[in-house]
Amino acid sequence: MKRRRWSEDDIARLRGMAKNFPAAHIASELGRGISAVAVKAHELQISLRMKPKEAFSGSE
């Protein structure tokens, strides 16, 4: 299996999508495996844990 190097654009996209999208979605968008995304995020100290969505207040 041939490995593809991470470009600066790939890293920028990873940083932009982290915390906003699930790891599986990020991997799909970058054309990489989930584990590859997880390892790179760990190397760059980027959290892939999604931000909790704000509660909707229907009384307003």
RARA-V929446 format. One record per pair of residues at least 12 apart in sequence whose ideal C-beta (glycine too) atoms are under 6 Angstrom apart, sorted by the first residue. I is the first residue (numbers start at 1). GAP is how many residues later the second one is. If there is no record, write none. Layout:
[[I GAP] [I GAP]]
//
This chain:
[[6 34] [10 20] [18 28] [18 30] [19 31] [19 32] [23 14] [23 25]]
//
